[in-house]
Amino acid sequence: IRLIRDYAAICRQKGLVPRKVILTFAPVSRAKTMEFIKWLGVRVPSIAEEAILTAEKPVDASINFLCDALRTILKETLGVGVPFGISCESVSIYKAEIDGVHELFRRLQGILLDSRGSPWKVQWIQVMPPADESENSNKGQNSLIKNELQPYHLL
């Protein structure tokens, strides 16, 4: 939060428009993964680490913690003029954590879009047909071509 505020202040001082800051999040549910993200340089408050690792559903606890962290960042930097983007990463090969990335992104995306104060809608579209459809029929090949020619948009 301090970094974002300082960045905004420097931009104002120099008459620059702040560039988008991408915030990266990764769900954690195992001690081994927690140690790895610490090794990467992520500071995890001990109270959060304990709450996540001792939870009945650690991935869910991690996702909730990260959603709260984004809400705090947005609240504490409201009005400084720095735009945000989000990135969700999986840093393990553990299935629950990999699957958790999708839920984490969905929830963080909603929090970030809600913070902008205007109505929003996300529309998911199929960009590529299922593999069996494109391999087994001309319809699938035509569908693939059609999808390549038409851009997709988040509404």
N, C-alpha and C positions, 0 to 999 in steps of 0.2 A: 504494500500500500504506500509506504514511504517512497519507494522507487517510482511509482506511477505519479504521485504528487510532485516529486522533484522533477521528473521528466516534463510534466505539464508546465511547471513553473519556468523551467529553462526554455521551453518552446515559446511561452508567452513573452519572456524577457527578450528573446531573439526574433520575435515576430514570425515564428514558424507555426505551421499547422501540424499538430501531433500526428504521427503515423499510427496505424493500428497496432496494438499490442496483442499478441496471441498468448493466451493463458493455456498451459498444457496440464492435463489432469490424467491420473492413472489410478484405477481401483486396485486396492491391495487387500488380501485376505489371509496371507500366510506370513509367518515370521521371516522366512527366507526372502520373500518378495519385499518385505518392509526393509530388511537389511540392504537389499540391492538398491532400492530407491534412495536410501540414506547414503550409500556409497556413491550414487550419482550426484549427490550434493543437495538433495531435498531435505529440508529441516522439518521433521515431524514432531509436534509437541508430544511429550511422553504421555500425557493424559489421553490424547487422541489415539496414539498407538495402542495403549492398553485397552481402551474402549473398543477399538476395531478388532484387535486380535482375540479378545475374550468374548466377543458378541456371539450369540447363537448363529447368526448369519453374517459373518465378517464382511463379505462382499457388499451386502446391503448397508451395513454400518459404514463402510468406507465410502460408498456412493452418497449416503446421507451427509457424511462429514464434508465431502467435496462440494456438494450442493450448498451447504451452509457456508463454506469458505468462499464460493463464488458470490453468494448473496452479500457477505461481509465486504468483499472487495468492491462490489458495485455500489454498496451503500456508502462506504468510506471514501470513494473516489467520485461520487456523484457531483457533477458540475465542473470537474476539472478539464473536461474537453478531450480526454483521451479515448478513442474508440477501441473496443475490444473484439476479439475473435476467440474462439475456443478450439482446442484440439484435445482429443481423448486418445490415449495410447494404452496399449497392453505391453507391460514390461515382463511378462512371464509366459510360460507355456501351460499354465494351469487353466483348465477349461472354465472354471467358475469366474476367474478374473478376466479371461478373454471375453466370455459372454457378458460380463458386467460392463465392459467398455461400451457396448451398444446401448444399454439402459442409461449409463452415465451420460453419454452424448445426448440422448433424447431429452433427459431431464435438464442438463446444463443449457442446451439449446433453448428450451422453453424459458428458463430463468433469464438468460441473456436477452431474448426477444421481448419478454415481458418488461424488462427494465427500460426498454426504449419508450414505453408509454403509448404505443399505438397498436392497433389491431394487427395481427399477423396470422399467417396460415402457412403450414409446410405441406407440400404435396409431393409424395414419393411416387416416382414413376419408374417403370422398368426400362432401363437403358439398353440392356442386352437380353435377348430371349434366353430361356433355359437352354442348357447345352444340348439336351436330347432333342429339343424342338428344332434348333438350328442345324443339327447334324442329320436329322432324319427327314426333313421335308423342305421343299422349295419355299413354302409359306414362311418357315423360320428364317430362310436366307433373305427373303424379301423384307421380313420384319426387321432383320438386322440392318439391312441397308436403309430402310425407312428411319430407324432409330438413329443411325449415324448422321443422317441429313438434318434431323430436327433437333435443335438444341433443347435442353431441359432447363427448367426454371424453378427456383424455389419461390413460391408465392406467399 
